[in-house]
């Protein structure tokens, strides 16, 4: 087989003994023998979990909640209208619908369907999954709709006319690929894609940006700028606009996952801006470009610490791109970190964490260029999420949620600071029976590691509580409390305890918390997680017999490491859409884009560390592992299903018990519609109930 031969050659060239891997053939994405293997594994696992007495009820309840008509339709504000993408039993693939602002806030909005994705999928004979749309900044009528086959990251882009409710017959069409586009005007777009075979980075992202005019063939597009094949991420166009019609056309080149070069497009081409590499672009208000710093930065005689939100004069960017003057907007304290930024016409809304508790502040620019902040009154022990804001007005929407309080969507008047509830999700379980505690463990190096515990108020501290511990610990991503009806019904109501660990590698305490567990220091995150588990045991909340863990993606790597390094601590390990072969991860799917996070086998020191923590490499035939659930999706073109397949095959080779499942749809998210997601969720809870209760 050609694919198998190519895989074997790549393995032989990579060195380090991978050529002797008997399971390398499972890296073939979709060959007949791989499909046969998946079919047998799925049949065995479903034969165990779907036949469990609890599965049918777990699945039914999860489907009911996923498709419930009284969920909050989260708003997207654009040009005086409110849009919402909605999936339910009648519309499994989903519809994009819209209404007026005033009607949206009524109890039963009168939605108008703009695009019916189920109808489009039927007409095209495709398994389309909605990946969003970008409307032109002039008329807001023509939109670039991103459609994914089965949930993969690669998309097909098609121009849609909101006024007619139809795709434009002679409009922009970008065939399937990992690609990015931004409007220049109603008849011109900037596009980053694989223009010719091989014109992508090692991780599969495009690095050449071209300008494409209406009616032009792709082959006639004119190159604007390019990154390099050696870059980890894409080079892509970014359009920022404010409520007064100002626009910045930018090019962002991802040299690594966390380092980006920004250029300003003007009549003479792309002009590099002296913004520090580690940053995030947040938006544009008036003539101020908002940037979050992920590193310390000294410019124009002033130093700004990592985690600070700054503003830059957009007019000065063009005049002096190499010498930038910044103004601090938000400066975090030692337990604080910025989460997100919303822009209205004249102000910004910043959501933050303070010791993993949500906060929100409205910032207003002054005539002297400085900013003044006014805190928004929100509950103390909750997660505050930025939903959207009207760039041409003063309204923003925030959601507030916690483990035991259903989500509330509120309208924020950024002028007065008034926060008014608009919609509240109904209670899905009786939360009065439970309490939430924020506790802390001590990691081996002495670091304090906070974690949340959700338990029954009358829970016994005798070590018998079935407990699910979850964590992520990577890429600066924060794990925060949130209301989950499925968790309440299928786990808490059955006597279970739920725990979230805020370990290093995450973003809960800012860039330094993340960077402490990057690269060869990643063992700190693994030690933090195990320390939380041990603390739960020491407090007699649970014991290894009743303790299970769950993590996805980078969290799946965390689970694999916990299984191989500390198998005695767990009786259930749920490993979802994971990275597991850390010696070959750079050669699988988009793995090469994460060298900045994990390190590279090209460096001897980093390779030695990756081999030492790689779950696939560290499985031992003579170890005593609990039976894990390892699952993935065929359409995951980000991490790739290869990791999970090979891990399961090695467990089988060594004679260990395991369950493996591979869904055919869903990309990196575990399902392309509500029912598919309900199925994998029901499998997970059935597994935990089987192992721990």
C-alpha positions in Angstrom: 0.0 0.0 0.0 1.4 3.4 -1.0 0.3 5.1 2.3 1.8 2.4 4.4 5.1 2.6 2.5 5.3 6.3 3.0 4.6 6.0 6.7 7.3 3.4 7.0 9.8 5.6 5.2 9.0 8.5 7.4 9.4 6.4 10.5 12.8 5.0 9.3 14.0 8.5 8.6 13.0 9.9 12.0 15.4 7.8 14.0 15.2 6.6 17.6 13.8 3.1 16.9 10.4 4.2 15.6 11.0 2.0 12.5 10.5 -1.0 14.8 7.1 0.1 16.0 4.7 -2.7 15.1 1.7 -0.3 15.3 3.0 2.3 12.9 0.5 1.2 10.3 -2.3 2.6 12.5 -1.1 6.1 11.5 -2.6 5.4 8.1 -5.7 7.7 8.3 -8.4 5.8 6.4 -7.0 2.6 4.9 -9.2 -0.6 4.7 -7.1 -2.4 7.3 -7.3 0.5 9.7 -11.0 0.7 9.3 -11.3 -3.0 9.9 -9.3 -2.6 13.1 -11.5 0.3 14.2 -14.6 -1.6 13.5 -13.6 -4.5 15.7 -12.4 -2.3 18.5 -15.6 -0.2 18.4 -17.8 -3.3 18.5 -16.0 -4.6 21.5 -16.2 -1.4 23.5 -19.8 -0.6 22.6 -20.6 -4.2 23.5 -19.4 -3.4 27.0 -20.6 0.2 27.5 -23.8 0.4 25.5 -25.0 -2.9 27.2 -24.4 -1.5 30.7 -27.7 -1.0 32.5 -27.1 2.7 32.9 -26.2 3.6 29.3 -29.7 4.0 27.8 -30.8 6.4 30.5 -27.5 8.3 30.4 -27.8 8.7 26.6 -31.5 9.7 26.8 -30.9 12.3 29.5 -27.8 13.8 27.7 -29.7 14.0 24.4 -32.6 15.7 26.2 -30.4 18.3 27.7 -28.3 18.9 24.6 -31.4 19.5 22.5 -33.5 21.3 25.1 -35.4 24.2 23.6 -34.9 26.4 26.7 -31.1 26.6 26.4 -29.9 30.2 26.1 -29.3 31.2 22.4 -26.0 33.1 22.8 -26.1 36.3 20.7 -23.8 37.5 17.9 -24.1 41.2 17.5 -23.6 42.6 14.0 -24.8 45.7 12.3 -27.9 46.2 14.5 -29.0 42.6 14.3 -28.6 39.6 16.7 -27.5 36.3 15.1 -27.4 32.9 16.6 -26.4 29.4 15.4 -28.7 26.8 16.8 -28.8 23.0 16.8 -31.6 20.8 18.1 -33.4 17.6 17.3 -35.2 19.2 14.4 -32.0 20.8 13.1 -29.2 18.5 14.0 -26.7 20.2 11.7 -28.0 23.6 12.7 -29.5 26.8 11.4 -28.2 30.3 11.5 -31.0 32.7 12.4 -31.3 36.4 13.4 -33.7 38.9 14.9 -33.7 42.5 16.2 -32.0 43.4 19.5 -35.2 44.3 21.2 -36.9 41.1 20.0 -34.0 39.0 21.1 -34.4 40.0 24.7 -38.1 39.0 24.7 -39.1 35.6 26.3 -39.8 34.0 22.9 -37.8 35.8 20.1 -39.3 35.7 16.6 -36.3 34.3 14.7 -35.8 34.4 11.0 -33.8 31.6 9.5 -31.0 32.9 7.4 -29.2 29.6 6.5 -30.4 26.1 7.0 -27.3 23.9 7.2 -29.3 20.6 7.2 -30.9 21.7 3.9 -27.5 22.7 2.5 -25.9 19.4 3.5 -28.8 17.4 1.9 -28.4 19.3 -1.3 -24.7 18.9 -1.4 -24.6 15.3 -0.1 -22.1 16.4 2.5 -21.6 16.1 6.2 -21.3 19.8 6.7 -20.4 21.2 10.2 -20.8 24.9 10.8 -17.5 26.7 11.5 -18.8 30.3 11.4 -19.0 33.1 8.9 -17.4 36.5 8.3 -19.4 39.3 6.8 -18.0 42.2 4.8 -17.5 45.3 6.8 -19.2 47.6 4.3 -22.7 46.2 3.8 -22.7 43.3 6.3 -24.7 41.5 3.6 -22.2 39.3 1.9 -20.6 36.7 4.2 -17.9 34.1 3.9 -19.4 30.9 5.4 -16.9 28.3 6.6 -18.1 24.7 6.3 -16.2 21.6 7.6 -16.6 18.0 6.4 -17.4 16.1 9.6 -15.9 18.6 12.0 -12.3 18.7 10.8 -10.3 21.9 10.9 -10.0 22.1 7.1 -12.9 24.1 5.7 -14.7 25.0 2.4 -15.5 28.7 2.2 -18.5 29.9 0.2 -19.9 33.4 -0.2 -23.5 33.8 1.1 -25.9 36.6 0.7 -27.9 37.3 3.8 -30.4 39.5 1.9 -31.5 36.7 -0.4 -30.7 33.8 1.9 -28.7 32.1 -0.9 -25.1 31.3 -1.7 -23.9 33.7 -4.3 -23.8 31.9 -7.7 -20.7 33.7 -8.9 -19.3 34.5 -5.5 -16.1 33.7 -3.7 -15.5 30.0 -3.3 -12.4 28.5 -1.6 -12.1 24.7 -1.9 -11.4 22.6 1.1 -8.3 23.3 3.1 -6.9 24.9 6.2 -7.3 28.5 5.2 -8.1 32.0 6.3 -9.8 35.0 4.7 -10.5 38.6 5.5 -12.5 41.2 3.6 -10.8 44.3 2.1 -14.0 45.6 0.6 -17.2 44.2 -0.8 -15.4 42.9 -3.8 -12.0 42.0 -2.5 -10.7 39.5 0.0 -7.3 38.5 1.4 -6.8 34.8 1.5 -4.2 32.5 3.1 -4.3 28.9 1.8 -2.4 26.2 0.1 -2.2 27.8 -3.3 0.1 25.1 -4.8 0.7 21.6 -3.4 3.1 21.8 -0.6 2.8 25.5 0.1 2.1 24.9 3.8 4.1 24.8 7.0 5.4 21.5 8.4 2.2 21.5 10.5 -0.1 21.9 7.5 -1.0 25.6 7.8 -0.8 28.1 5.0 1.8 30.8 4.9 1.2 32.7 1.6 -1.4 35.5 1.6 -2.8 36.7 -1.7 -5.4 39.2 -2.8 -8.4 37.8 -4.6 -11.0 40.0 -6.4 -14.5 39.1 -7.3 -14.7 37.0 -10.5 -11.0 36.2 -10.4 -9.8 32.6 -10.7 -7.7 31.4 -7.7 -4.7 31.1 -10.0 -4.9 34.8 -10.8 -4.8 36.0 -7.1 -1.9 38.4 -6.4 0.6 37.6 -3.7 0.7 40.2 -0.9 3.2 38.6 1.5 4.4 35.3 2.8 5.8 33.6 5.9 8.0 30.6 5.7 7.6 26.8 5.4 9.5 26.5 8.7 6.9 28.5 10.7 4.8 26.6 13.2 1.5 28.3 12.5 -0.2 30.1 9.6 0.5 33.5 8.1 -3.0 35.0 7.8 -4.9 38.3 7.2 -6.6 40.0 10.1 -9.1 42.8 9.7 -9.8 45.0 12.7 -12.5 47.7 12.5 -14.1 50.0 15.0 -17.5 51.5 15.3 -16.5 54.7 13.5 -15.4 53.0 10.3 -11.7 52.9 11.0 -10.0 49.7 9.8 -6.6 48.1 10.2 -5.6 45.5 7.6 -3.0 43.4 9.3 -1.0 40.3 8.5 -0.1 38.0 11.4 2.7 35.5 10.9 2.8 32.6 13.4 6.5 31.8 13.6 5.8 29.6 16.6 2.6 28.8 18.5 3.1 31.7 20.9 5.2 34.1 18.8 3.7 36.2 16.0 5.0 38.9 13.7 2.5 41.6 12.8 2.6 43.7 9.7 0.4 46.6 8.6 -0.9 46.7 5.1 -0.7 50.0 3.3 -0.4 51.1 -0.3 3.3 50.2 -0.3 2.9 46.6 1.0 3.3 45.0 4.4 5.1 47.1 7.0 6.4 45.2 10.1 5.3 46.5 13.4 7.6 46.4 16.5 5.0 44.6 18.7 6.7 42.0 20.8 6.4 38.4 19.5 4.4 37.0 22.4 1.1 38.9 22.3 -2.6 38.7 21.4 -4.4 41.2 19.3 -7.6 42.1 21.0 -9.4 44.8 18.9 -9.7 48.4 17.9 -11.5 51.2 19.6 -11.2 54.7 18.1 -7.6 55.1 17.1 -6.3 52.6 19.7 -5.1 49.1 18.9 -5.5 46.8 21.9 -2.8 44.2 22.6 -2.3 41.7 25.4 1.3 41.0 26.3 2.5 37.5 27.1 6.0 38.7 27.8 7.7 41.6 29.5 8.2 44.5 27.0 10.2 47.7 27.2 9.4 50.4 24.6 9.8 54.1 24.5 11.5 54.1 28.0 8.6 52.2 29.8 8.4 48.5 30.8 5.2 46.5 30.7 4.9 43.2 32.4 3.5 40.0 30.9 -0.2 39.8 31.2 -0.7 43.5 30.7 -3.3 44.8 28.3 -1.9 47.9 26.4 -3.2 50.3 23.8 -1.2 51.6 20.8 -2.1 54.7 18.8 -3.1 53.3 15.4 -2.1 56.4 13.6 1.4 56.2 15.0 1.7 52.6 13.8 1.9 53.8 10.2 4.2 56.8 10.9 6.7 55.0 13.2 6.2 51.2 12.9 9.5 50.5 14.5 9.1 52.8 17.6 5.8 52.2 19.4 4.5 54.1 22.4 2.1 52.1 24.6 -0.4 52.9 27.4 -1.3 50.4 30.0 -5.0 49.5 30.2 -5.1 46.6 32.6 -2.2 45.4 34.8 -2.7 42.1 36.6 -1.9 41.4 40.2 -0.1 38.3 41.4 -3.3 36.1 41.5 -5.0 37.8 38.4 -5.0 37.1 34.7 -6.9 38.6 31.7 -9.4 36.3 30.0 -11.0 38.3 27.2 -11.7 41.7 25.7 -14.9 43.0 24.0 -14.9 46.3 22.1 -17.9 48.7 21.8 -17.8 52.0 19.9 -16.1 54.0 22.6 -15.1 51.5 25.4 -13.8 48.1 26.1 -15.0 45.3 28.5 -12.3 43.2 30.1 -13.1 39.9 31.8 -10.4 38.6 34.2 -9.8 35.9 36.8 -8.7 36.7 40.4 -7.7 33.4 42.1 -9.9 31.7 39.4 -12.9 33.9 40.2 -14.5 35.9 37.4 -14.4 39.7 37.3 -15.4 42.3 34.7 -14.4 45.9 34.2 -15.4 48.6 31.7 -12.5 50.8 30.5 -12.9 54.2 29.0 -10.2 56.1 27.2 -9.5 59.6 28.3 -8.5 62.6 26.2 -4.9 62.3 27.4 -4.7 58.7 26.2 -5.0 57.1 29.5 -7.7 54.6 30.5 -10.1 54.6 33.5 -11.7 51.4 34.8 -15.1 50.8 36.4 -15.7 47.4 37.9 -18.9 45.6 36.8 -20.9 44.1 39.7 -20.8 40.3 39.3 -21.2 37.5 41.7 -18.0 36.7 43.6 -17.7 32.9 43.1 -18.5 32.6 39.5 -17.1 32.5 36.0 -17.8 35.6 33.9 -17.5 35.1 30.2 -17.5 37.8 27.5 -20.2 36.9 24.9 -20.3 39.7 22.4 -20.5 43.5 22.0 -22.0 46.0 19.6 -19.1 47.7 18.0 -21.3 50.6 16.8 -23.1 51.1 20.1 -22.7 50.8 23.9 -24.1 47.3 24.6 -22.2 44.2 25.6 -23.4 40.8 26.7 -21.8 38.8 29.6 -22.6 35.4 30.8 -22.2 34.4 34.5 -22.1 30.8 35.6 -20.9 28.6 38.4 -21.0 24.9 39.3 -24.4 25.2 41.1 -26.0 28.2 39.4 -27.5 28.0 35.9 -26.0 30.4 33.4 -27.4 33.9 33.2 -26.9 36.1 30.2 -26.9 39.8 31.0 -26.9 43.0 29.0 -24.2 45.5 30.1 -24.6 49.2 29.4 -21.0 50.2 29.1 -21.9 53.9 29.7 -23.7 53.5 33.0 -22.1 50.2 34.0 -25.6 48.7 34.7 -25.8 44.9 34.3 -29.3 43.6 33.6 -30.2 39.9 33.3 -31.8 39.1 30.0 -32.0 35.3 29.9 -31.4 32.6 32.5 -31.2 28.9 31.8 -33.5 26.7 33.9 -32.1 24.5 36.6 -31.3 21.0 35.4 -30.8 19.4 38.9 -31.4 20.2 42.5 -28.2 22.1 43.4 -29.3 22.9 47.0 -27.9 19.5 48.0 -24.3 20.4 47.1 -21.5 22.7 48.1 -18.4 24.0 46.3 -15.0 24.4 47.9 -11.8 25.9 46.6 -8.9 23.9 48.2 -5.2 23.7 47.5 -2.6 20.9 47.3 1.1 21.3 47.5 3.2 20.1 44.6 6.6 18.3 45.2 8.5 21.6 44.5 6.4 23.4 47.1 4.0 25.2 44.7 0.4 25.8 45.9 -2.0 24.2 43.4 -5.7 25.3 43.8 -8.6 23.1 42.9 -12.4 23.1 43.1 -14.5 20.4 44.7 -18.2 19.9 44.1 -19.8 17.5 46.5 -22.9 16.7 48.5 -23.2 18.9 51.6 -23.6 15.7 53.7 -20.9 13.7 51.9 -19.0 11.4 54.2 -15.3 11.8 54.6 -14.6 8.1 54.6 -12.8 7.7 51.3 -15.8 6.1 49.5 -17.0 9.0 47.4 -16.8 8.2 43.6 -14.8 11.1 42.3 -13.9 12.5 38.8 -10.8 14.7 38.8 -10.2 16.7 35.6 -7.5 19.1 34.4 -5.8 20.5 31.3 -2.6 22.3 32.2 -1.4 23.5 28.8 -1.3 26.3 26.3 -2.2 28.9 28.9 -5.8 27.7 28.8 -7.8 28.2 32.1 -10.1 25.6 33.6 -13.0 27.4 35.3 -16.3 26.6 37.0 -19.4 26.2 34.9 -22.9 24.9 35.2 -23.4 21.4 33.6 -26.8 19.8 33.8 -25.4 16.4 32.5 -22.8 16.4 35.3 -25.5 17.2 37.8 -27.8 14.5 36.8 -25.5 11.7 35.8 -22.8 12.1 38.4 -23.6 14.4 41.3 -27.1 13.1 41.8 -25.7 9.5 41.9 -23.4 10.5 44.8 -20.4 11.5 42.8 -17.8 14.2 43.5 -16.4 16.4 40.8 -13.0 18.2 40.9 -11.2 20.6 38.6 -7.5 21.0 39.2 -5.9 24.4 38.2 -2.4 23.1 37.5 0.6 24.8 36.0 0.7 25.0 32.2 -2.8 26.6 32.3 -3.6 30.3 32.3 -5.4 30.7 35.6 -2.6 32.8 37.1 -1.2 34.4 34.0 1.7 33.8 31.5 4.1 32.8 34.2 1.8 30.0 35.4 1.7 28.7 31.9 5.4 29.1 31.1 6.3 27.3 34.3 5.3 24.0 32.7 6.4 24.5 29.1 8.8 22.3 27.3 11.2 20.2 29.5 9.4 21.6 32.6 6.2 19.9 31.8 6.6 17.3 34.5 5.5 20.1 36.9 2.0 20.0 35.5 1.9 16.2 35.9 3.2 16.5 39.4 0.6 19.2 40.2 -2.2 17.0 39.1 -1.0 14.0 41.1 -0.6 16.3 44.1 -4.3 17.2 43.9 -5.2 13.6 43.7 -3.2 12.8 46.8 -4.7 15.7 48.6 -8.2 14.4 47.9 -7.1 11.0 49.3 -5.4 12.6 52.3 -8.7 14.5 53.1 -10.6 11.2 52.9 -12.8 12.5 50.1 -11.9 9.5 48.1 -9.5 6.6 47.6 -7.8 5.2 44.5 -10.6 2.6 44.3 -13.1 5.3 43.7 -11.0 7.9 41.9 -11.2 8.5 38.2 -9.7 11.1 35.9 -10.7 12.7 32.7 -8.9 15.0 30.1 -9.1 15.8 26.4 -6.5 16.9 23.8 -3.5 18.2 25.8 -5.6 17.0 28.8 -5.6 13.6 27.1 -1.8 13.7 27.3 -2.1 14.5 30.9 -4.3 11.4 31.4 -1.9 9.2 29.6 1.0 10.3 31.7 -1.0 9.8 34.9 -1.8 6.3 33.8 1.8 5.4 33.1 3.5 7.3 35.9 1.0 6.7 38.8 -1.3 3.8 37.9 -1.9 3.0 41.5 -3.8 6.3 42.1 -6.7 5.6 39.7 -9.4 3.2 39.0 -10.7 5.0 35.9 -8.8 7.0 33.3 -10.8 8.7 30.5 -8.3 9.6 27.7 -10.1 11.8 25.1 -8.8 12.9 21.6 -5.3 12.7 23.1 -1.7 13.2 22.2 0.1 10.1 23.4 3.1 9.4 21.2 5.3 12.3 22.1 8.3 11.0 20.1 6.3 11.2 16.8 3.8 13.9 17.6 5.5 16.4 15.3 4.8 14.1 12.4 1.1 13.5 13.1 -1.6 15.9 12.0 -0.8 19.5 13.2 1.6 18.3 15.8 4.5 20.3 14.4 2.7 23.5 15.4 3.1 22.7 19.1 6.9 22.6 19.4 6.8 25.9 21.3 4.6 24.1 23.9 6.2 20.6 24.1 9.7 20.8 22.6 11.1 18.9 19.7 12.8 15.6 19.2 15.4 17.4 17.0 17.0 18.7 20.2 18.7 15.9 22.2 17.8 17.2 25.6 14.1 17.8 24.6 14.0 14.5 22.9 15.1 12.7 26.0 12.5 14.5 28.1 9.7 13.7 25.5 10.7 10.0 25.5 10.6 10.0 29.3 7.0 11.3 29.5 5.5 9.9 26.3 2.7 7.6 27.4 3.0 5.4 24.3 6.8 4.9 25.0 6.3 4.4 28.7 3.7 1.6 28.7 5.1 -1.4 30.5 4.0 -5.0 30.0 4.6 -5.8 33.7 2.7 -2.8 35.1 -0.7 -3.0 36.7 -2.9 -0.4 35.0 -6.6 0.3 35.6 -8.8 -0.3 32.5 -8.7 3.1 30.6 -11.2 4.4 28.1 -9.3 5.8 25.1 -11.4 7.5 22.5 -10.9 9.7 19.5 -12.5 10.8 16.2 -11.6 9.9 12.6 -12.1 13.5 11.5 -9.7 15.0 14.0 -7.1 16.6 11.8 -5.6 18.7 14.6 -4.3 16.1 17.1 -5.1 13.1 14.9 -6.7 9.7 15.8 -3.3 8.0 15.4 -2.2 8.6 19.0 -5.2 6.9 20.5 -5.2 4.0 18.1 -1.5 3.1 18.7 -1.9 3.5 22.4 -4.8 1.0 22.5 -2.9 -1.4 20.2 0.1 -1.3 22.5 -2.1 -1.9 25.6 -3.5 -4.9 23.7 -0.1 -6.1 22.7 1.1 -6.1 26.4 -2.1 -7.8 27.6 -3.6 -4.9 29.5 -7.4 -4.3 29.8 -8.7 -1.3 27.9 -11.6 0.2 26.0 -11.1 2.0 22.7 -13.7 3.9 20.7 -13.3 6.0 17.5 -16.2 8.1 16.3 -16.4 8.7 12.6 -17.5 12.4 12.9 -16.8 15.3 15.1 -13.3 16.6 14.5 -11.4 17.5 17.6 -14.7 18.1 19.5 -16.1 14.6 19.9 -19.2 15.1 17.8 -20.6 17.1 14.9 -24.1 17.5 16.3 -25.8 17.3 19.7 -26.8 13.7 19.5 -23.2 12.6 18.5 -21.8 14.6 21.4 -24.5 13.0 23.7 -23.4 9.6 22.6 -19.7 10.0 23.5 -20.7 11.8 26.8 -23.0 8.9 27.7 -20.2 6.5 27.0 -17.9 8.4 29.3 -20.3 8.6 32.2 -21.3 5.0 31.8 -17.6 4.1 32.0 -17.1 6.1 35.2 -20.2 4.7 36.8 -19.0 1.2 35.9 -15.5 1.7 37.3 -16.1 3.9 40.3 -19.7 3.3 41.6 
